[in-house]
Amino acid sequence: EALTNVLKHAGPGAAASLELRWEPRAVTLVVRDDGDGAPGDADGLGRGLAGMRERVEPRRGTLRAGPRPEGGFEVEATIPA
């Protein structure tokens, strides 16, 4: 969902990176983009940030999402192992 949001909302030419960290007590996934937050064409089928939160929280995980100070957007999900 976070990568789909990059396509929909980061704007033309934006790049995204994905970081996956396996730690003894948790798995963390971070998706970052360098986009400008241009509005995308919403198809109404996605669940966006609310859908990500609904997937993470029942597993006692956390979701953090918001603009990056240097520009772009970041989503970080951490789920206990």
Phi and psi restraints in degrees (value plus and minus 20) as a CYANA .aco file:
   2 ALA   PHI     -83.1   -43.1
   2 ALA   PSI     -60.4   -20.4
   3 LEU   PHI     -89.1   -49.1
   3 LEU   PSI     -56.9   -16.9
   4 THR   PHI     -81.8   -41.8
   4 THR   PSI     -59.4   -19.4
   5 ASN   PHI     -83.8   -43.8
   5 ASN   PSI     -53.9   -13.9
   6 VAL   PHI     -80.2   -40.2
   6 VAL   PSI     -67.5   -27.5
   7 LEU   PHI     -81.1   -41.1
   7 LEU   PSI     -58.8   -18.8
   8 LYS   PHI    -100.1   -60.1
   8 LYS   PSI     -53.2   -13.2
   9 HIS   PHI    -143.7  -103.7
   9 HIS   PSI     -35.5     4.5
  10 ALA   PHI     -98.6   -58.6
  10 ALA   PSI     -40.4    -0.4
  11 GLY   PHI      79.2   119.2
  11 GLY   PSI     144.3   184.3
  12 PRO   PHI     -83.0   -43.0
  12 PRO   PSI     118.7   158.7
  13 GLY   PHI      59.5    99.5
  13 GLY   PSI     -18.8    21.2
  14 ALA   PHI     -89.9   -49.9
  14 ALA   PSI     126.1   166.1
  15 ALA   PHI    -129.8   -89.8
  15 ALA   PSI     131.5   171.5
  16 ALA   PHI    -148.1  -108.1
  16 ALA   PSI     131.5   171.5
  17 SER   PHI    -149.1  -109.1
  17 SER   PSI     132.1   172.1
  18 LEU   PHI    -146.9  -106.9
  18 LEU   PSI     110.7   150.7
  19 GLU   PHI    -143.0  -103.0
  19 GLU   PSI     110.0   150.0
  20 LEU   PHI    -141.6  -101.6
  20 LEU   PSI     100.8   140.8
  21 ARG   PHI    -136.2   -96.2
  21 ARG   PSI     101.0   141.0
  22 TRP   PHI    -120.5   -80.5
  22 TRP   PSI      93.9   133.9
  23 GLU   PHI    -138.7   -98.7
  23 GLU   PSI     143.7   183.7
  24 PRO   PHI     -76.3   -36.3
  24 PRO   PSI     -52.9   -12.9
  25 ARG   PHI    -133.2   -93.2
  25 ARG   PSI     -22.8    17.2
  26 ALA   PHI    -181.7  -141.7
  26 ALA   PSI     139.1   179.1
  27 VAL   PHI    -136.4   -96.4
  27 VAL   PSI     110.7   150.7
  28 THR   PHI    -143.1  -103.1
  28 THR   PSI     114.1   154.1
  29 LEU   PHI    -140.4  -100.4
  29 LEU   PSI     107.4   147.4
  30 VAL   PHI    -144.2  -104.2
  30 VAL   PSI     107.5   147.5
  31 VAL   PHI    -138.0   -98.0
  31 VAL   PSI     104.5   144.5
  32 ARG   PHI    -143.4  -103.4
  32 ARG   PSI     126.8   166.8
  33 ASP   PHI    -153.2  -113.2
  33 ASP   PSI     143.9   183.9
  34 ASP   PHI    -131.9   -91.9
  34 ASP   PSI       4.3    44.3
  35 GLY   PHI     -94.9   -54.9
  35 GLY   PSI     156.7   196.7
  36 ASP   PHI    -124.0   -84.0
  36 ASP   PSI     -14.2    25.8
  37 GLY   PHI      55.2    95.2
  37 GLY   PSI       2.9    42.9
  38 ALA   PHI     -80.4   -40.4
  38 ALA   PSI     119.3   159.3
  39 PRO   PHI     -85.3   -45.3
  39 PRO   PSI     117.6   157.6
  40 GLY   PHI    -125.3   -85.3
  40 GLY   PSI     155.4   195.4
  41 ASP   PHI     -98.9   -58.9
  41 ASP   PSI      91.6   131.6
  42 ALA   PHI    -104.7   -64.7
  42 ALA   PSI     106.9   146.9
  43 ASP   PHI    -112.1   -72.1
  43 ASP   PSI     -25.5    14.5
  44 GLY   PHI      57.7    97.7
  44 GLY   PSI     -19.2    20.8
  45 LEU   PHI    -114.9   -74.9
  45 LEU   PSI     -41.5    -1.5
  46 GLY   PHI     -98.7   -58.7
  46 GLY   PSI     141.9   181.9
  47 ARG   PHI    -128.9   -88.9
  47 ARG   PSI     -26.9    13.1
  48 GLY   PHI      36.0    76.0
  48 GLY   PSI    -170.1  -130.1
  49 LEU   PHI     -83.2   -43.2
  49 LEU   PSI     -56.8   -16.8
  50 ALA   PHI     -82.3   -42.3
  50 ALA   PSI     -61.3   -21.3
  51 GLY   PHI     -85.8   -45.8
  51 GLY   PSI     -58.9   -18.9
  52 MET   PHI     -83.4   -43.4
  52 MET   PSI     -64.0   -24.0
  53 ARG   PHI     -82.4   -42.4
  53 ARG   PSI     -59.6   -19.6
  54 GLU   PHI     -84.6   -44.6
  54 GLU   PSI     -46.0    -6.0
  55 ARG   PHI    -103.9   -63.9
  55 ARG   PSI     -52.5   -12.5
  56 VAL   PHI    -105.9   -65.9
  56 VAL   PSI     -66.2   -26.2
  57 GLU   PHI     -83.3   -43.3
  57 GLU   PSI     -57.0   -17.0
  58 PRO   PHI     -83.4   -43.4
  58 PRO   PSI     -37.1     2.9
  59 ARG   PHI    -117.6   -77.6
  59 ARG   PSI      -0.6    39.4
  60 ARG   PHI      43.4    83.4
  60 ARG   PSI       6.5    46.5
  61 GLY   PHI    -116.0   -76.0
  61 GLY   PSI     157.5   197.5
  62 THR   PHI    -147.9  -107.9
  62 THR   PSI     131.0   171.0
  63 LEU   PHI    -150.2  -110.2
  63 LEU   PSI     108.1   148.1
  64 ARG   PHI    -143.1  -103.1
  64 ARG   PSI     112.9   152.9
  65 ALA   PHI    -168.5  -128.5
  65 ALA   PSI     120.7   160.7
  66 GLY   PHI     150.5   190.5
  66 GLY   PSI     156.8   196.8
  67 PRO   PHI     -86.8   -46.8
  67 PRO   PSI     128.5   168.5
  68 ARG   PHI    -111.6   -71.6
  68 ARG   PSI     124.2   164.2
  69 PRO   PHI     -77.2   -37.2
  69 PRO   PSI     -54.5   -14.5
  70 GLU   PHI    -107.2   -67.2
  70 GLU   PSI     -17.2    22.8
  71 GLY   PHI      89.2   129.2
  71 GLY   PSI     136.5   176.5
  72 GLY   PHI      68.4   108.4
  72 GLY   PSI    -184.3  -144.3
  73 PHE   PHI    -160.9  -120.9
  73 PHE   PSI     132.7   172.7
  74 GLU   PHI    -157.1  -117.1
  74 GLU   PSI     117.9   157.9
  75 VAL   PHI    -143.6  -103.6
  75 VAL   PSI     107.3   147.3
  76 GLU   PHI    -147.4  -107.4
  76 GLU   PSI     101.9   141.9
  77 ALA   PHI    -136.6   -96.6
  77 ALA   PSI     110.7   150.7
  78 THR   PHI    -144.2  -104.2
  78 THR   PSI     107.8   147.8
  79 ILE   PHI    -144.4  -104.4
  79 ILE   PSI     107.4   147.4
  80 PRO   PHI     -80.0   -40.0
  80 PRO   PSI     123.5   163.5
